[in-house]
Amino acid sequence: MSNRAVLEVIALDAQDAVAAQAGGADRLELVTDMAADGLTPARETFAAIRAAVDIPLRVMLRQEDGFATGDIDRLLGRLGELREAGADQFVFGFLDREGHADLVAVERIVAELDGCPWTFHRAIDRATDRGSLRKQLADLPGLDTYLTAGAATGVDDGVPTLLDEAARSDEPGYEPQILVGGGLRLDHLPSLRAAGLDAFHIGGAARPHGWTGPVDEAAVRTWREAVDA
């Protein structure tokens, strides 16, 4: 089973987490406040989810909507609390005003991670130059995943970019796994899987009643089966 595709599901609380794991999720992305595109959850929320499930958890590090860093010292404080509670995988990504990677912020966070694995999230889809961003980040310890739709507007528009980047996985900066997410639909999967893409991220697709409702185990299972098909 080690070569099966990864299915990551957004979880807001322990109820979501239990349903997602039961439906076949391999990993969870923990956030709060999806109206702001997902912010750092409370330490207590992380602890409750960690106690409820045994699959890997990637915790969002973001304080405000958008891709600016905000108060980096405050964010590092939140990171310290989460690390003390046992968090050992993370999700973050910051751009400067010109749309380049905010290396100062990213490197400060990475320095506190002690090698923990992390995902650079969809900030890459807003970057001025995706290729140069990948090269900027290429040597940072722990970076093993890019969460991307291939385009700021979502997977529909991003498929050509995703296929191109998947074909370059042996080039410097392109080694991290591509985790496809952002407007991802079941009908996208066949062409993405055929191109060798093997990691998928869903949020709203796991919630038939929208973000005000919980993750639905059956919805996650439908995705599990489609990803594995």
N, C-alpha and C positions, 0 to 999 in steps of 0.2 A: 504493500500500500504506500510505500514511501514515495513513489513517483506520481501519486494522484494529485490532481490540481487542487490548489488552495482555494477555499471559500471563506472569505472574511465578512462578518456581519457587524454592523453598527449596533451597539447596545447602550442604552441609557441607564439601565438599572438591572438588578438581579433577576427580575422576572423576564426581561428581554434575554438575558444571558442564558438562562436555563432553557428557554424555548429555542434559542439559536443553536445551542449545543445539541439538544434533542433532535433538531432537524438536520444535523449533519455539518454544522459550521466547524471549520478547523481552527479558527482564530476570531477574536472579537476586537473591534476598535471601540474604545470607551470614550464617550464624549458627553457633554451636557449642552443644552441650548442650541438645538439644530436651527433655530431661527437665525442664529449668528454663524451658521455653517459649522458648528461644532467647537465647543470650548473645553478647557480642562475640567474634568469632573472633580468633585470633592474627594478628599482622602477617604471619607467614610463610604462613599459610593464605591470606590475602588475596592475597599476592604470587603464590602458586602458581596460584590460580584466575585472577587477572588475566592471567597468562602463558598460560593454557590456552584462554581464550575471548575473544571480542571484543565481546560484548554488554554492556550496562550492568549494573553491580553496585551494589546498595544494601546497605550494611553495617550490621548491627545494633549499636546502642550501648545495652548493658544489662549490668549486672554481676551481678545476682541475680534469682531468680524473683520475679515480682510487678511492681508498677508504681511502687514507691518509687524514689527516685533512687539511694540508696546513697551511696558516697563520690564526690562530684562531681569533686573534684580528680583522683582516680585515673582516673575515666572520661575527663576531659579529656586526661589524659596518654596514654591509649590512643588517643583520637581523634587527637592529634598524631602518634603513630606511624603510624597508618593513612593520614593525609593525606600524610606523608612518603613512604609506599610507593605513593602514587598514588590512594588512595580519594577519590572525588569525589561520591558519593551515599550517603545514610545513612537509617536507620530508627530512630526512638526515640519515646518518649512517657512522660511521668511524671505521676502524680497525687499530690496531697497526701492527708492522712488523711481529709479531708472528701469526697474524690472529685472535687475540682476540679483543673484543670490546674496542675501545679507550675511556675508561670511563671518563678520564679527559676532553676530548673534548666534549663528549656527555653531561656530567653534566654541563659544562659551558654554553652550548646552552640552555639546559632545564631550567637552572636558570633564563634565560632571557625571557622565554616564558610565565611566569605567568599562567601556567596551560593550555596553548593552546594545542589542540590535535595535535599529530604528528605521522608520519609513520617512522619506521626504514626500510630503503629500502634494495635493493638486496645485500648490503654488507653481509647480513646473509648467502647468498649463497656462499660466499668466506671465511666464518669463519672456523677456525680450528675445532671448536666444536659448532654446532648450539645449542645444549641443554644448554651448559654452558653459551653461549652468552645470551640466553633467561633468564636464572636465574640471570645473572649479571644485566640485564636491568629491571627485573621484578617490582621493586618498584619505577621506575622513573615516576613522574607525567606526565600525558598527553599522554603517549605511548598507542595508541589504535589499531595500525595496524602494521603488517609486510608485506611488499611487497616482495614476494618470488616466484621463479620458482621451489623451492625444490632442485635445483642443479645449479651449476655455468653455466652449458652448456644449461640450459633451461628446459621448462616444460616436454618435451619428456622424459628426464632422471629423472625428479624430481617428477613425479606423486606418486611413492611409499612413498616418504618422505612427500609430501603434505597430503596424505591420513592418514599417521601415525600421523602427527601433528594435523590434524583436529580432530582426535579421542581422543586427549589428552587435549581438550579445557578447561577442569575443573582442570587441574594441574597447579601449580605455574609456571609462565613464559609463559604459553600457552594460557592465556586468551585473548590477543589481537586478533583482527580479522585477518585472513589470506587473503591477497589481492593477488590473483594469477596473475603473470605477468612475461614475459620474454620468448618469443617464444611461447606464447599461441595461439592456433588455435581453430577454431570453433569445430573441431571434438574432442577436449579435454573436452568440456563442459559437455556432458552427464554423464561421470563417476565422474567428479569433483562435479557436482551438486548433484548426487546421494549420494555422501559421506558427503553432508552437507556443502560443501564450497559455500560461498555466496557473494564473492566479486572478481571482475575481472578487470584487468588493461590492456589497449591496447595502443600502440603507432603507429607503422608502419601499424598495421592491419586496422587502421582508415584512411590510406592514400594510396589509390590505385596507386598513381603515385610516391610513395616513399617520403622521407623526404624533397625533394625539392618542393613537392606539398602540398596543404592544406589538413586539415581534411575534409573528405567527409561525408556529412550528411547521405546519404543513407548507407554508410558502417557502420556508427555508429548504424543506425537503425537496420541493419541486426544483429549486435551483441546484441542490446537491446532485440530483439525478441528471439534470441537464448538463451540468459541468462535467460529470463523469461519463456522459454518453459518448 
